[in-house]
């Protein structure tokens, strides 16, 4: 299946929320019920990401949106402190946030990560300790575990980098 990535537009917002709902169900079914809770990611947050031109969608040849992610230029304040490891360097980087798919297109996560890396030679990403699916996806796509970072609310996340 041929896939295409484009910047998200406000007309995509309803579809993004459907994709996040599907991703939350998948995470819960695969042992990760606690990563995206309390309405996260909120519609308002995603509208802001679209307005900032940081949100992207992945669509099929037919134009069906099957995945989304945000690609945001660093530095990311939550990545300024890392423990149980270290960042390999201080190169400029982009961060991938909120990568999610509707589950209908095999390989879409790798496709999105490859697309990001082809545009940004240094990428960082973080995920929940219970998100074994994402950890496996990152490892298969050349990301290296660097340590533990903490979100603004104090919640720990495993941090990864590719490139640099």
C-alpha positions as CSV (number, residue, x, y, z in Angstrom):
1,X,0.0,0.0,0.0
2,X,1.4,3.4,-1.0
3,X,1.3,6.0,1.8
4,X,1.8,9.7,1.8
5,X,2.5,12.2,4.6
6,X,1.2,15.7,4.6
7,X,0.7,18.5,7.2
8,X,-2.6,18.2,9.0
9,X,-5.3,20.8,8.5
10,X,-8.2,21.7,10.8
11,X,-10.6,19.6,8.7
12,X,-8.5,16.6,9.9
13,X,-9.2,17.2,13.6
14,X,-12.2,14.9,13.9
15,X,-10.3,12.1,12.2
16,X,-7.3,12.7,14.5
17,X,-9.5,12.2,17.5
18,X,-10.9,9.0,16.1
19,X,-7.3,7.7,15.5
20,X,-6.3,8.6,19.1
21,X,-9.4,6.7,20.4
22,X,-8.4,3.7,18.4
23,X,-4.8,4.0,19.6
24,X,-6.0,4.2,23.3
25,X,-8.0,1.0,22.9
26,X,-5.0,-0.7,21.3
27,X,-2.7,0.5,24.1
28,X,-5.1,-0.8,26.8
29,X,-5.5,-4.1,25.0
30,X,-1.7,-4.6,24.8
31,X,-0.9,-3.8,28.5
32,X,-0.6,-0.1,28.4
33,X,-3.8,1.4,29.8
34,X,-2.2,4.3,31.6
35,X,-0.3,6.3,29.0
36,X,-2.9,8.5,27.4
37,X,-5.5,9.2,30.1
38,X,-7.7,12.1,31.3
39,X,-8.7,13.0,27.7
40,X,-5.1,13.2,26.4
41,X,-4.4,14.2,23.8
42,X,-7.0,16.9,24.0
43,X,-8.8,18.3,20.9
44,X,-7.5,21.8,21.9
45,X,-3.9,20.6,22.1
46,X,-4.2,19.0,18.6
47,X,-5.8,22.1,17.2
48,X,-2.8,24.1,18.5
49,X,-0.4,21.6,17.0
50,X,-2.1,21.9,13.6
51,X,-2.1,25.7,13.8
52,X,1.7,25.5,14.6
53,X,2.2,23.3,11.5
54,X,3.7,20.5,13.7
55,X,1.0,17.9,13.2
56,X,1.1,15.5,10.2
57,X,-1.1,12.8,8.9
58,X,-0.3,9.7,7.0
59,X,-2.8,8.8,4.3
60,X,-3.4,6.1,1.8
61,X,-3.5,6.7,-2.0
62,X,-7.3,7.0,-1.7
63,X,-6.8,9.9,0.8
64,X,-7.9,7.9,3.9
65,X,-6.0,9.2,7.0
66,X,-4.6,6.2,8.9
67,X,-2.1,7.7,11.2
68,X,-0.8,10.9,12.8
69,X,2.2,12.3,14.6
70,X,3.7,15.6,15.6
71,X,7.2,16.6,14.6
72,X,8.4,19.5,16.7
73,X,11.8,21.2,16.7
74,X,13.8,21.0,19.9
75,X,14.9,21.8,22.4
76,X,12.1,20.2,24.4
77,X,12.2,21.3,28.0
78,X,11.2,17.8,29.3
79,X,14.4,16.5,27.7
80,X,16.7,18.8,29.5
81,X,17.1,16.5,32.4
82,X,17.8,12.8,31.8
83,X,18.7,10.1,34.3
84,X,19.7,6.4,34.1
85,X,21.7,7.3,30.9
86,X,22.5,10.3,28.8
87,X,21.8,11.9,25.5
88,X,24.6,10.9,23.1
89,X,25.2,14.5,22.0
90,X,23.9,18.1,22.0
91,X,23.1,18.3,18.3
92,X,19.9,20.1,17.3
93,X,17.0,17.6,17.2
94,X,13.4,17.2,16.4
95,X,10.9,15.4,18.7
96,X,8.2,13.0,17.6
97,X,5.1,13.2,19.8
98,X,1.7,11.5,19.7
99,X,2.4,8.9,17.0
100,X,-0.8,7.0,16.6
101,X,-2.5,4.9,14.0
102,X,-6.0,3.5,13.5
103,X,-4.6,0.0,13.2
104,X,-5.8,-0.6,9.6
105,X,-2.5,-0.3,7.8
106,X,0.4,-2.6,8.7
107,X,3.8,-0.9,8.9
108,X,2.5,2.7,9.1
109,X,4.5,3.4,12.3
110,X,7.8,2.5,10.6
111,X,6.8,4.5,7.5
112,X,6.1,7.6,9.7
113,X,9.4,7.2,11.6
114,X,11.3,6.8,8.3
115,X,9.6,9.9,6.9
116,X,10.7,11.9,9.9
117,X,14.3,10.7,9.8
118,X,14.6,11.4,6.1
119,X,13.9,15.1,7.0
120,X,15.6,15.4,10.4
121,X,18.9,13.7,10.9
122,X,18.5,13.7,14.7
123,X,15.3,12.6,16.3
124,X,14.2,12.1,19.9
125,X,11.1,10.4,21.3
126,X,9.8,9.1,24.6
127,X,7.3,6.5,25.6
128,X,5.7,4.9,28.6
129,X,7.4,1.9,30.3
130,X,4.3,-0.2,29.6
131,X,4.2,0.7,25.9
132,X,6.1,-2.4,24.7
133,X,4.7,-2.0,21.2
134,X,6.2,1.4,20.8
135,X,9.5,0.4,22.4
136,X,9.8,-2.5,19.9
137,X,8.9,-0.2,17.0
138,X,11.6,2.3,18.0
139,X,14.2,-0.4,18.4
140,X,13.4,-1.9,15.0
141,X,13.8,1.5,13.5
142,X,17.2,2.3,14.8
143,X,16.3,4.3,17.9
144,X,18.6,3.8,20.9
145,X,17.4,4.0,24.5
146,X,19.1,6.9,26.2
147,X,17.6,7.1,29.7
148,X,14.6,8.3,31.6
149,X,13.0,11.8,31.3
150,X,10.1,13.2,33.2
151,X,7.0,14.9,31.9
152,X,5.8,18.2,33.5
153,X,3.5,16.2,35.8
154,X,6.5,14.1,37.0
155,X,5.6,11.0,35.1
156,X,8.7,9.1,33.9
157,X,9.2,8.1,30.2
158,X,11.8,6.1,28.4
159,X,13.7,8.4,26.1
160,X,15.2,7.4,22.8
161,X,17.3,9.1,20.1
162,X,18.2,8.2,16.5
163,X,20.9,10.0,14.6
164,X,23.3,12.5,16.0
